[in-house]
Amino acid sequence: MFHFLKLIKQLQHPDSKMKALKELDLFAVKNERNRKYMVEAGVPRAMLSFIVNCFKEDCVSGLEEALSALFLIRIPSAEAKLLAKQNDQIIKSLIWVLGCEFNTQVMVKSHAVSALKSIIETASSVVLERLEPKFFEMIVGVLKQCTTRITQRGINSALHVLLDACPWGRNRLMMVESGAVSALIELELGSPEKRTTELILGILFHLCSCADGRAEFLRHKGGIAVVTKRIMRVSPAADDRAVMILSLISKFSATSWVVHEMLEKHLAVSSTCLSKLFLVTWYGEWRLENRRWLFRAWAKMWTKRCCTWLLGKSLPGIC
């Protein structure tokens, strides 16, 4: 551990900092024993301080090595809580990294988002209430270009960051203004892994709880389609969020077009689909009020149009 303390001191000297960073990165790669001693020596704090200094000096030299080492040793929860007073500067520094250009672009930005997730999930409500529009613009920007700028693990970390910030109405509004709704729908249309879908639907539920979020959701032609198609196909958690999104849309934005879209294009494709949705809604952990709004919105359109549509499918020569 003494050697790691020595390397941390060398980070403060311009002539030796690059050599020290490369050594720390190599030690972190080598084995778990090294990583344990590095945490005890305070390497995570030293790496974050280095990143903050790079941000202040507008210098990217050494960031790749620092973020790589930080990703490997990870930021312990206890350590992240101790850094609470510096959270603002750390968050701004990591967001700044997302806007920089590197040779190893994908890995550096994935490591930066992973570090950001560790900081945000332990941050106080005071910190989360003071997040700025640029914060959400950068996170949403990464999601919009996820295939070229970030790994799958990085995508999930970015989604975790957004989900942790969702409970505050101010944050939800900034997410909507940053184009989060459209970016999330586009990401989900790519049929991601199970955990990614659960995170996306969780965030969309929060965003659809505000009028601007619902408007953006309905503005996207694939919004209702992608949510209805995930029901009974991913996981119980995804089912719950998907039905809650549809309930919010049905309760607050149930125009004739919306109900028609839900029923004719996506739910009326198969009577089995409606049966499944009914089971999920009825037997899920749902209050009566939520169920009532969802089915009330469908009732008229279903009786007037969809039964005729289904009959026409069964007996095309008659209807």
Secondary structure, DSSP 8 states (H G I E B T S, - for coil): -HHHHHHHHHTTSTTTHHHHHHHHHHHHHH-HHHHHHHHHHTHHHHHHHHHHHHHHHT--TTHHHHHHHHHHH---HHHHHHTGGGHHHHHHHHHHHHTS--TTHHHHHHHHHHHHHHHHTT--HHHHHT--HHHHHHHHHHHHTHHHH--HHHHHHHHHHHHHHTTSHHHHHHHHHTTHHHHHHHHHHT---HHHHHHHHHHHHHHTTSHHHHHHHHHSTTHHHHHHHHTTTS-HHHHHHHHHHHHHHHHH---HHHHHIIIIIIITT-HHHHHHHHHHHHHSS--HHHHHHHHHHHHHHIIIIIHHHHHHHH-TTT-
